[in-house]
Amino acid sequence: MQSVSTFFKEENDIFYRKGERVGLEKARNTVIENLLTKLGFSDEKAAEIAEVSIEYVREIRASLEAKK
């Protein structure tokens, strides 16, 4: 009997790829949150370092403010 791994490659699985993207997004958000809260970076500087748009950083900042 052949192994499932001969037919199934997790790199090609849609759920694996989705989980990978979600994980990367969470990690990116955590980095941005830390840049803003712990290091006191401006939105522009945080966006530059995280290589995202300023609007994305502003959304994260707004969500942090809403949590207070």
N, C-alpha and C positions, 0 to 999 in steps of 0.2 A: 504494500500500500504506500502510495506516495504522500509526502508531506504536503500540507496545505500551503506552505511557503513556496512550493514550486509553482503554484497557480496564483498566489496572492502576494502582491508587493505593496507594503504599507505606504511607500512613497507615492503610489498611484491611487490610493484609496481616498475618495472625496472627504470622508469623515476625518481621516488622519490629517489631510491637508488643512481642513477647516480648524481642527484643534491646534494645529501648528500656528495658523494665522492668529487665532484667539490668544494663544500663549504669547506670541510676539507683541501683540497689541497691549496686553496687560503689562508686559515688561516695559514697553515704551512709555506707557502711562505712568508707571511707578517712577521711572527715571525722571520724567517731566515734573511729576509732583515733588520729588526730592529737590530738583533744581529750583523750583519755586519756593517751597516751604523751608527747606533746611539750609539752602545756600542763598536764598533771597534774590535769585536772578530775575531780570526783567523778562517779559514775554518774548521780546525780540531775541535776547541772548539764549534763552531756553530753547526757542524754536531753531536757532542756528545750530546749537550743540546737538539737539536731538534729530536734526535734519527733518523737521516737519514744518507745516505752515504756522504762521503766527495765529491764525484763526483757530487752529487745533489746540494750541497752547491756551488761548483765551477760553476755549470751551472747558478745558481741564481746570483752569483757574476759577471759572464760574462754578463748576461743580464742587470745588474745594470750599469756596465761599458759602455755598448752599448748605454744606455739611456743618458749618459752624453754628 
